[in-house]
Each structure stands twice: as structure tokens, then as C-alpha cells.
Amino acid sequence: MTTYTAYCDFTAQSHNVSALMSLYAILEGNKNQNVELTPIVVFSAFSIESYLNSLGSRNLKIWEDIERLPWRTKIEILHKLTDSTPDWGSEPLQFATEVFKLRDKLAHGKPERILGTPFPDSHSAHAQAIEDKLQPCWYKDITREWAIEAKPRFLALMIYLAKLFGEHESDHLELATAGVITDTGHMPNNTIEPTR
């Protein structure tokens, strides 16, 4: 007796990129309001790394053995697979370096004390602590302007990585594929072809 099983080839990058673009929709829709920008940094890094893993797993059989390596090493390996050399000093790889530097600070940062301006009275010092939201220099780099400029830089990086392997520029947007297979591993004749 033949059995039929639904399947889904899930792609993490499609969900990460979707979450990132949802964050951008909120940012772009709230031009006059403060929007939390930290998730944009985090999901940019998630999206980049999940896409690196997607490309790697599709193009290198032993990717599973190396997917725990640092993101920079993964980019080096992907370039070696395509007989190319990464240019870390130029866009779009410069953007990847910037994003992962911020992500690493967020993920691995240690407590640090930020000192404000000395005042002759405690009232002014308290006001500065509340109004200025004292932050480390690296965190002050995560501004609305940075986030808005990061979106086209992110897309340029995704297109660059796709082109390394001759993939379409929209490859990073690939959704999960789904369909039905039989117990022999074949698609039955009366089912819909897998969709992306």
C-alpha cells in the first residue's frame, strides 16, 4: 500500500529576512516616533548568517561539519568555492563586518560605566542621566539614519552572495518548499509540484 506524506523544506533565512523586513516596515511607518533599533541589528546578522549557511549547505557537502565556524570564515570558504577573493575593505562585505561587530557587542558585551558631564549640582546630573540616556560610543552608532542606510546595504550583500553561486538576486528571499511524496520518495502524479 502506498502512503503519502506532506513535506516542507524549511529555510531559516526566509523567516529571518521576513522578520527583518517587518522591522523595517515598522521603522519606515513610524517616521516621527522612536522605534527600537537593536532588533534590526540582530535580525540583519541572523539573516546574513542563515543565508551563508543556506548557500554553504547547497554547495558544499561537508557544510554541516563547518557551519559552527565564525561568519567571516564561512564567507572565506564560500569565496574559495567560487575561486574568488573577498574584499573586506569594500562594500558589501564592509557592511557584514559592521553588522557583526555591533551584534557581537550586543551579544557578548560586558557591563561598562558611562560617565556624563560633571555638574555643580545633583539635579543637573540626574537630569542628564535621564534625558541623555548615557550609552557607550558603539551603541550610539545604532541610529535611525544608520538603520535606514543599512537596508540597501543589506540587500546589496545578499545579492552579492547570491551572485557568487550564480543564483538569482532574490535567492535570499526563498520560501520553504512544500509538496507531497510517496513512501518511495516520489511525488504522486496527481499532486501539485513543489512550490517556493
Backbone torsions as a table, in degrees:
resi	resn	phi	psi	omega
1	MET	NA	128.9	178.8
2	THR	-79.6	138.0	174.3
3	THR	-114.1	155.2	-177.7
4	TYR	-121.7	135.0	-177.4
5	THR	-131.8	128.0	173.9
6	ALA	-73.6	147.3	176.6
7	TYR	-139.0	160.1	175.5
8	CYS	-141.6	124.0	172.7
9	ASP	-94.1	92.6	-173.8
10	PHE	-71.7	140.1	173.0
11	THR	-120.7	119.6	179.6
12	ALA	-62.1	-37.6	-176.1
13	GLN	-62.1	-34.5	-178.8
14	SER	-64.8	-36.0	179.2
15	HIS	-75.8	-36.8	176.8
16	ASN	-66.6	-45.4	179.0
17	VAL	-64.9	-39.3	177.8
18	SER	-61.4	-43.5	178.1
19	ALA	-63.3	-42.0	179.1
20	LEU	-62.1	-44.9	-179.3
21	MET	-67.8	-30.8	174.0
22	SER	-65.0	-39.7	176.7
23	LEU	-63.8	-39.4	177.5
24	TYR	-66.1	-36.2	177.8
25	ALA	-62.5	-39.8	177.5
26	ILE	-65.7	-45.8	-179.8
27	LEU	-61.2	-47.6	-177.0
28	GLU	-72.2	-24.2	179.2
29	GLY	-85.2	-12.8	-178.7
30	ASN	-120.0	64.8	-174.7
31	LYS	-63.8	-27.8	-176.4
32	ASN	-105.8	6.5	-177.8
33	GLN	-117.5	154.5	173.8
34	ASN	-73.9	130.0	177.9
35	VAL	-122.2	136.7	179.0
36	GLU	-64.6	124.2	-174.7
37	LEU	-99.0	-18.5	-178.4
38	THR	-55.5	-42.9	178.9
39	PRO	-60.6	-27.0	177.8
40	ILE	-66.3	-40.7	176.8
41	VAL	-63.1	-49.1	-175.9
42	VAL	-62.5	-47.4	-178.3
43	PHE	-75.2	-22.0	170.5
44	SER	-64.1	-47.4	179.2
45	ALA	-63.8	-44.7	177.7
46	PHE	-57.8	-45.3	-177.4
47	SER	-64.4	-43.7	179.7
48	ILE	-62.9	-50.0	-175.3
49	GLU	-68.6	-37.3	178.3
50	SER	-67.1	-32.4	176.8
51	TYR	-71.6	-37.5	174.2
52	LEU	-58.0	-43.6	179.3
53	ASN	-67.3	-35.8	177.0
54	SER	-63.8	-49.9	178.7
55	LEU	-61.5	-44.1	-179.1
56	GLY	-62.5	-44.7	-177.6
57	SER	-68.8	-27.0	178.8
58	ARG	-81.2	-19.4	-172.3
59	ASN	-120.0	-4.7	-179.5
60	LEU	-142.5	115.4	-174.5
61	LYS	-59.4	-29.6	-177.6
62	ILE	-94.4	17.0	-176.3
63	TRP	-56.4	-36.4	-179.4
64	GLU	-57.2	-31.2	179.8
65	ASP	-76.9	-18.8	-175.2
66	ILE	-118.8	-0.4	-174.5
67	GLU	-65.1	-14.4	177.7
68	ARG	-85.0	-3.6	178.3
69	LEU	-67.2	159.7	178.0
70	PRO	-60.3	153.3	-177.0
71	TRP	-55.3	-40.3	-177.9
72	ARG	-63.8	-40.4	178.1
73	THR	-64.2	-39.1	177.9
74	LYS	-61.1	-42.1	178.8
75	ILE	-64.8	-40.0	177.0
76	GLU	-60.0	-45.2	-179.1
77	ILE	-64.1	-44.4	179.4
78	LEU	-61.3	-37.3	177.2
79	HIS	-67.3	-41.1	178.4
80	LYS	-61.7	-37.5	178.3
81	LEU	-61.2	-28.5	-177.9
82	THR	-106.3	15.0	-180.0
83	ASP	52.8	42.5	177.5
84	SER	-128.2	168.9	-177.6
85	THR	-122.4	128.3	178.9
86	PRO	-71.0	139.5	176.3
87	ASP	-105.1	91.1	-175.0
88	TRP	-67.7	-20.2	-177.8
89	GLY	-86.7	-1.5	-177.1
90	SER	-126.4	162.1	172.4
91	GLU	-68.7	149.5	4.1
92	PRO	-90.9	-6.0	-177.9
93	LEU	-68.7	-25.3	175.5
94	GLN	-60.5	-37.2	177.7
95	PHE	-64.0	-44.0	178.5
96	ALA	-58.2	-44.4	178.9
97	THR	-59.7	-43.7	-179.9
98	GLU	-62.9	-46.9	-178.7
99	VAL	-63.3	-46.0	-177.3
100	PHE	-71.2	-28.0	174.5
101	LYS	-64.8	-44.7	177.1
102	LEU	-66.0	-43.4	179.6
103	ARG	-60.8	-41.8	179.3
104	ASP	-64.6	-38.2	176.9
105	LYS	-63.6	-41.3	179.1
106	LEU	-67.4	-41.5	-174.9
107	ALA	-80.4	-34.3	-172.5
108	HIS	-117.4	8.1	-176.7
109	GLY	-63.9	145.7	176.9
110	LYS	-103.7	156.4	176.3
111	PRO	-58.1	138.9	176.3
112	GLU	-142.5	145.4	-179.7
113	ARG	-92.8	129.4	178.4
114	ILE	-108.6	124.2	-179.3
115	LEU	-97.8	135.0	175.9
116	GLY	-88.5	-167.3	178.7
117	THR	-76.3	136.6	175.6
118	PRO	-69.1	135.7	178.7
119	PHE	-123.7	153.4	179.1
120	PRO	-76.2	-10.0	179.5
121	ASP	-135.5	151.6	-176.4
122	SER	-70.9	-29.0	179.8
123	HIS	-59.2	-45.8	-179.9
124	SER	-65.7	-39.4	178.6
125	ALA	-64.7	-42.0	177.1
126	HIS	-62.6	-42.0	-179.9
127	ALA	-61.5	-41.7	178.8
128	GLN	-64.9	-41.1	179.8
129	ALA	-60.4	-36.6	-178.6
130	ILE	-82.0	-47.2	-173.3
131	GLU	-78.1	-38.3	-174.6
132	ASP	-84.8	-12.9	-177.8
133	LYS	45.3	67.7	-176.7
134	LEU	-52.1	127.7	-176.2
135	GLN	-139.9	154.9	174.4
136	PRO	-64.2	156.3	-178.4
137	CYS	-56.5	-42.0	-176.9
138	TRP	-65.0	-32.5	-179.1
139	TYR	-75.4	-29.0	177.6
140	LYS	-66.5	-17.4	177.8
141	ASP	-70.8	-19.4	-178.7
142	ILE	-86.8	83.7	-178.4
143	THR	-109.6	168.6	175.1
144	ARG	-57.9	-42.1	-179.8
145	GLU	-62.7	-44.0	178.2
146	TRP	-59.4	-46.4	-177.5
147	ALA	-61.8	-42.6	180.0
148	ILE	-65.4	-42.2	177.8
149	GLU	-69.5	-25.2	-178.3
150	ALA	-70.0	-29.5	-176.0
151	LYS	-59.9	-53.8	178.8
152	PRO	-67.3	-28.1	177.0
153	ARG	-68.0	-40.0	176.7
154	PHE	-60.8	-48.8	-179.3
155	LEU	-61.5	-39.1	177.8
156	ALA	-62.5	-39.0	178.6
157	LEU	-65.7	-43.1	179.8
158	MET	-62.3	-43.0	179.3
159	ILE	-64.7	-42.3	178.5
160	TYR	-58.7	-47.6	-179.4
161	LEU	-64.2	-40.5	178.8
162	ALA	-61.9	-43.6	-177.1
163	LYS	-66.3	-25.1	176.0
164	LEU	-55.1	-34.4	-176.5
165	PHE	-110.5	14.9	178.0
166	GLY	70.1	21.7	178.7
167	GLU	-85.4	158.4	177.5
168	HIS	-65.7	151.8	-177.7
169	GLU	-62.7	-16.3	178.2
170	SER	-95.9	8.2	-175.6
171	ASP	-55.3	-35.2	-179.1
172	HIS	-67.2	-13.9	179.7
173	LEU	-92.0	1.7	-176.1
174	GLU	-53.5	128.3	177.2
175	LEU	-88.0	172.3	175.6
176	ALA	-63.7	144.7	173.1
177	THR	-93.9	151.0	-178.5
178	ALA	-146.2	157.3	178.9
179	GLY	177.7	-160.4	179.0
180	VAL	-131.5	138.0	175.0
181	ILE	-125.6	159.3	176.3
182	THR	-93.1	174.0	179.7
183	ASP	-64.7	-13.4	175.8
184	THR	-90.7	-1.2	178.9
185	GLY	89.6	5.5	-179.5
186	HIS	-102.4	155.4	173.6
187	MET	-82.2	130.7	177.2
188	PRO	-65.7	152.7	-176.5
189	ASN	-63.3	-27.6	-175.2
190	ASN	-96.7	18.9	180.0
191	THR	-111.2	163.1	178.7
192	ILE	-74.5	140.5	176.1
193	GLU	-61.0	154.9	177.5
194	PRO	-57.0	141.9	179.3
195	THR	-116.6	152.3	177.3
196	ARG	-111.9	NA	NA
